[in-house]
Amino acid sequence: MAHPIYRVRSFKIEAPYTLRIQFDDGAEQVVNFQPVLAGELFSPLRDLDFFNQVKIDPEVHTLVWPNGADFDPATLHDWPEHADAIASRARQ
C-alpha cells in the first residue's frame, strides 16, 4: 500500500499548543499537541514560546520546530486516527 503524500499549506495558532493546519488537498485539522510533547525531541516544545516558533519546512512541507522536531504530514492530515497511539507512546 502506498503512503499518501500530503503537504501542509498553512497553519494558525488556535490556542496554547493547538494549531489549525490546512493541507494541499483542502483538508484541515485542529491538533492539540500538548498530549504528545514528551521525550528528548518533543519535550522542549512544552515551552510555549518555543512551541510557537513552528514553521512550515519549504522542502518537505510539514511543520518543523527549531530543534528539528517535526511530524509526518500524513500523520498530521489523519491526526484523529493517530493521536491516541502517539499520546500513549509519549506517556511511556
Backbone as JSON Lines, residues from 0, in Angstrom:
{"i":0,"aa":"M","n":[0.85,-1.18,0.0],"ca":[0.0,0.0,0.0],"c":[0.89,1.24,0.0]}
{"i":1,"aa":"A","n":[0.59,2.17,-0.85],"ca":[1.38,3.4,-0.97],"c":[1.08,4.34,0.19]}
{"i":2,"aa":"H","n":[2.11,5.0,0.65],"ca":[1.98,6.0,1.7],"c":[1.47,7.29,1.08]}
{"i":3,"aa":"P","n":[0.34,7.82,1.56],"ca":[-0.17,9.06,0.97],"c":[0.78,10.23,1.19]}
{"i":4,"aa":"I","n":[0.84,11.11,0.23],"ca":[1.69,12.29,0.32],"c":[0.8,13.51,0.47]}
{"i":5,"aa":"Y","n":[0.97,14.22,1.56],"ca":[0.25,15.47,1.8],"c":[1.27,16.55,2.09]}
{"i":6,"aa":"R","n":[0.86,17.77,1.82],"ca":[1.71,18.92,2.11],"c":[0.93,19.89,2.98]}
{"i":7,"aa":"V","n":[1.6,20.4,4.0],"ca":[1.0,21.44,4.82],"c":[1.09,22.74,4.03]}
{"i":8,"aa":"R","n":[-0.05,23.37,3.83],"ca":[-0.1,24.65,3.1],"c":[-0.01,25.84,4.04]}
{"i":9,"aa":"S","n":[-0.67,25.72,5.2],"ca":[-0.67,26.83,6.14],"c":[-1.08,26.32,7.52]}
{"i":10,"aa":"F","n":[-0.87,27.16,8.5],"ca":[-1.31,26.84,9.85],"c":[-1.6,28.13,10.58]}
{"i":11,"aa":"K","n":[-2.37,28.0,11.65],"ca":[-2.7,29.13,12.51],"c":[-2.69,28.63,13.94]}
{"i":12,"aa":"I","n":[-2.09,29.41,14.83],"ca":[-2.13,29.07,16.25],"c":[-3.53,29.38,16.75]}
{"i":13,"aa":"E","n":[-4.22,28.34,17.22],"ca":[-5.6,28.49,17.69],"c":[-5.67,28.7,19.19]}
{"i":14,"aa":"A","n":[-4.8,28.05,19.93],"ca":[-4.78,28.09,21.39],"c":[-3.4,27.57,21.81]}
{"i":15,"aa":"P","n":[-3.07,27.61,23.1],"ca":[-1.78,27.05,23.51],"c":[-1.64,25.6,23.03]}
{"i":16,"aa":"Y","n":[-0.54,25.34,22.35],"ca":[-0.18,24.01,21.83],"c":[-1.16,23.47,20.77]}
{"i":17,"aa":"T","n":[-2.01,24.31,20.27],"ca":[-3.04,23.89,19.32],"c":[-2.93,24.67,18.03]}
{"i":18,"aa":"L","n":[-2.83,23.92,16.93],"ca":[-2.7,24.52,15.6],"c":[-3.83,24.07,14.69]}
{"i":19,"aa":"R","n":[-4.33,24.99,13.9],"ca":[-5.24,24.67,12.8],"c":[-4.36,24.53,11.56]}
{"i":20,"aa":"I","n":[-4.37,23.35,10.96],"ca":[-3.46,23.04,9.86],"c":[-4.26,22.8,8.6]}
{"i":21,"aa":"Q","n":[-3.87,23.46,7.51],"ca":[-4.52,23.26,6.21],"c":[-3.56,22.54,5.27]}
{"i":22,"aa":"F","n":[-4.11,21.61,4.5],"ca":[-3.32,20.75,3.62],"c":[-3.62,21.03,2.16]}
{"i":23,"aa":"D","n":[-2.74,20.54,1.3],"ca":[-2.85,20.81,-0.13],"c":[-4.08,20.16,-0.77]}
{"i":24,"aa":"D","n":[-4.71,19.2,-0.11],"ca":[-5.92,18.58,-0.68],"c":[-7.19,19.25,-0.17]}
{"i":25,"aa":"G","n":[-7.04,20.36,0.57],"ca":[-8.18,21.08,1.1],"c":[-8.61,20.64,2.49]}
{"i":26,"aa":"A","n":[-8.05,19.56,2.99],"ca":[-8.39,19.09,4.34],"c":[-7.82,20.04,5.38]}
{"i":27,"aa":"E","n":[-8.4,19.97,6.56],"ca":[-7.97,20.81,7.67],"c":[-8.08,19.99,8.95]}
{"i":28,"aa":"Q","n":[-7.12,20.17,9.83],"ca":[-7.14,19.53,11.14],"c":[-6.83,20.56,12.2]}
{"i":29,"aa":"V","n":[-7.49,20.45,13.34],"ca":[-7.12,21.22,14.52],"c":[-6.46,20.21,15.45]}
{"i":30,"aa":"V","n":[-5.18,20.45,15.75],"ca":[-4.39,19.49,16.5],"c":[-3.91,20.12,17.81]}
{"i":31,"aa":"N","n":[-4.25,19.48,18.92],"ca":[-3.7,19.85,20.22],"c":[-2.49,18.95,20.44]}
{"i":32,"aa":"F","n":[-1.31,19.51,20.39],"ca":[-0.08,18.74,20.51],"c":[0.32,18.46,21.96]}
{"i":33,"aa":"Q","n":[-0.28,19.12,22.92],"ca":[0.16,19.01,24.3],"c":[0.28,17.56,24.79]}
{"i":34,"aa":"P","n":[-0.65,16.66,24.48],"ca":[-0.53,15.28,24.98],"c":[0.66,14.5,24.41]}
{"i":35,"aa":"V","n":[1.28,14.98,23.36],"ca":[2.37,14.22,22.73],"c":[3.74,14.86,22.95]}
{"i":36,"aa":"L","n":[3.8,15.91,23.74],"ca":[5.06,16.63,23.94],"c":[5.87,16.0,25.06]}
{"i":37,"aa":"A","n":[6.53,14.9,24.73],"ca":[7.37,14.17,25.69],"c":[8.57,13.62,24.94]}
{"i":38,"aa":"G","n":[9.54,13.2,25.68],"ca":[10.73,12.62,25.08],"c":[11.76,13.68,24.71]}
{"i":39,"aa":"E","n":[12.9,13.21,24.32],"ca":[14.04,14.09,24.05],"c":[13.73,15.12,22.96]}
{"i":40,"aa":"L","n":[13.05,14.71,21.91],"ca":[12.8,15.6,20.77],"c":[11.62,16.54,21.0]}
{"i":41,"aa":"F","n":[10.55,16.03,21.62],"ca":[9.33,16.82,21.7],"c":[9.12,17.54,23.03]}
{"i":42,"aa":"S","n":[9.79,17.14,24.1],"ca":[9.57,17.82,25.39],"c":[10.0,19.29,25.37]}
{"i":43,"aa":"P","n":[11.01,19.7,24.6],"ca":[11.31,21.13,24.56],"c":[10.14,21.99,24.05]}
{"i":44,"aa":"L","n":[9.22,21.38,23.33],"ca":[8.07,22.11,22.8],"c":[7.05,22.43,23.88]}
{"i":45,"aa":"R","n":[7.24,21.89,25.09],"ca":[6.36,22.24,26.21],"c":[6.55,23.71,26.61]}
{"i":46,"aa":"D","n":[7.69,24.28,26.27],"ca":[7.9,25.72,26.45],"c":[7.08,26.41,25.36]}
{"i":47,"aa":"L","n":[6.03,27.09,25.76],"ca":[5.09,27.65,24.79],"c":[5.75,28.63,23.82]}
{"i":48,"aa":"D","n":[6.7,29.42,24.3],"ca":[7.4,30.34,23.4],"c":[8.15,29.56,22.32]}
{"i":49,"aa":"F","n":[8.74,28.44,22.72],"ca":[9.46,27.6,21.76],"c":[8.47,26.92,20.81]}
{"i":50,"aa":"F","n":[7.38,26.39,21.36],"ca":[6.35,25.76,20.52],"c":[5.87,26.73,19.43]}
{"i":51,"aa":"N","n":[5.67,27.97,19.81],"ca":[5.14,28.97,18.88],"c":[6.13,29.38,17.79]}
{"i":52,"aa":"Q","n":[7.34,28.85,17.81],"ca":[8.31,29.12,16.75],"c":[8.14,28.16,15.57]}
{"i":53,"aa":"V","n":[7.06,27.42,15.56],"ca":[6.77,26.47,14.48],"c":[6.75,27.18,13.13]}
{"i":54,"aa":"K","n":[7.24,26.48,12.13],"ca":[7.28,26.99,10.75],"c":[6.9,25.84,9.81]}
{"i":55,"aa":"I","n":[6.68,26.17,8.56],"ca":[6.5,25.15,7.53],"c":[7.83,24.98,6.81]}
{"i":56,"aa":"D","n":[8.33,23.76,6.8],"ca":[9.57,23.48,6.08],"c":[9.27,23.59,4.58]}
{"i":57,"aa":"P","n":[9.99,24.44,3.85],"ca":[9.69,24.66,2.43],"c":[10.04,23.47,1.54]}
{"i":58,"aa":"E","n":[10.88,22.57,2.04],"ca":[11.28,21.42,1.23],"c":[10.33,20.24,1.39]}
{"i":59,"aa":"V","n":[10.0,19.9,2.64],"ca":[9.17,18.71,2.87],"c":[7.72,19.07,3.21]}
{"i":60,"aa":"H","n":[7.42,20.35,3.34],"ca":[6.05,20.85,3.53],"c":[5.36,20.24,4.74]}
{"i":61,"aa":"T","n":[6.05,20.26,5.86],"ca":[5.45,19.86,7.12],"c":[5.83,20.88,8.18]}
{"i":62,"aa":"L","n":[5.24,20.76,9.35],"ca":[5.56,21.65,10.46],"c":[6.88,21.23,11.07]}
{"i":63,"aa":"V","n":[7.73,22.21,11.37],"ca":[9.02,21.95,11.99],"c":[9.27,22.99,13.08]}
{"i":64,"aa":"W","n":[10.07,22.59,14.05],"ca":[10.47,23.48,15.13],"c":[11.98,23.65,15.09]}
{"i":65,"aa":"P","n":[12.51,24.69,15.74],"ca":[13.95,24.97,15.66],"c":[14.86,23.82,16.09]}
{"i":66,"aa":"N","n":[14.38,22.92,16.94],"ca":[15.23,21.81,17.39],"c":[15.17,20.61,16.46]}
{"i":67,"aa":"G","n":[14.46,20.73,15.33],"ca":[14.36,19.63,14.38],"c":[13.14,18.76,14.56]}
{"i":68,"aa":"A","n":[12.35,19.01,15.59],"ca":[11.12,18.23,15.79],"c":[10.17,18.48,14.62]}
{"i":69,"aa":"D","n":[9.55,17.41,14.16],"ca":[8.55,17.52,13.09],"c":[7.63,16.31,13.15]}
{"i":70,"aa":"F","n":[6.57,16.36,12.38],"ca":[5.62,15.27,12.25],"c":[5.42,15.01,10.76]}
{"i":71,"aa":"D","n":[5.24,13.75,10.42],"ca":[4.92,13.37,9.05],"c":[3.63,14.08,8.65]}
{"i":72,"aa":"P","n":[3.59,14.74,7.49],"ca":[2.36,15.42,7.09],"c":[1.16,14.47,6.99]}
{"i":73,"aa":"A","n":[1.39,13.2,6.63],"ca":[0.28,12.24,6.56],"c":[-0.29,11.98,7.96]}
{"i":74,"aa":"T","n":[0.58,11.95,8.96],"ca":[0.11,11.78,10.33],"c":[-0.71,12.99,10.76]}
{"i":75,"aa":"L","n":[-0.24,14.18,10.45],"ca":[-1.0,15.39,10.77],"c":[-2.33,15.41,10.04]}
{"i":76,"aa":"H","n":[-2.32,15.03,8.78],"ca":[-3.53,15.02,7.96],"c":[-4.59,14.11,8.56]}
{"i":77,"aa":"D","n":[-4.16,12.97,9.08],"ca":[-5.09,11.97,9.63],"c":[-4.97,11.9,11.14]}
{"i":78,"aa":"W","n":[-4.72,13.02,11.79],"ca":[-4.45,13.08,13.21],"c":[-5.43,12.29,14.07]}
{"i":79,"aa":"P","n":[-6.73,12.38,13.88],"ca":[-7.64,11.64,14.75],"c":[-7.38,10.13,14.75]}
{"i":80,"aa":"E","n":[-6.84,9.6,13.68],"ca":[-6.53,8.18,13.61],"c":[-5.25,7.83,14.37]}
{"i":81,"aa":"H","n":[-4.39,8.79,14.6],"ca":[-3.08,8.54,15.2],"c":[-2.89,9.11,16.59]}
{"i":82,"aa":"A","n":[-3.71,10.06,16.98],"ca":[-3.48,10.83,18.21],"c":[-3.36,9.97,19.45]}
{"i":83,"aa":"D","n":[-4.25,9.0,19.63],"ca":[-4.22,8.19,20.84],"c":[-2.93,7.36,20.92]}
{"i":84,"aa":"A","n":[-2.52,6.78,19.81],"ca":[-1.3,5.96,19.8],"c":[-0.07,6.82,20.06]}
{"i":85,"aa":"I","n":[-0.02,8.0,19.48],"ca":[1.13,8.88,19.69],"c":[1.17,9.35,21.15]}
{"i":86,"aa":"A","n":[0.02,9.71,21.7],"ca":[-0.03,10.15,23.09],"c":[0.35,9.01,24.04]}
{"i":87,"aa":"S","n":[-0.07,7.79,23.72],"ca":[0.28,6.64,24.53],"c":[1.79,6.41,24.55]}
{"i":88,"aa":"R","n":[2.42,6.51,23.37],"ca":[3.89,6.36,23.29],"c":[4.58,7.48,24.07]}
{"i":89,"aa":"A","n":[4.02,8.68,24.02],"ca":[4.64,9.81,24.72],"c":[4.59,9.61,26.24]}
{"i":90,"aa":"R","n":[3.55,8.95,26.74],"ca":[3.42,8.72,28.18],"c":[4.4,7.65,28.67]}
{"i":91,"aa":"Q","n":[4.92,6.82,27.78],"ca":[5.79,5.71,28.2],"c":[7.2,6.14,28.45]}
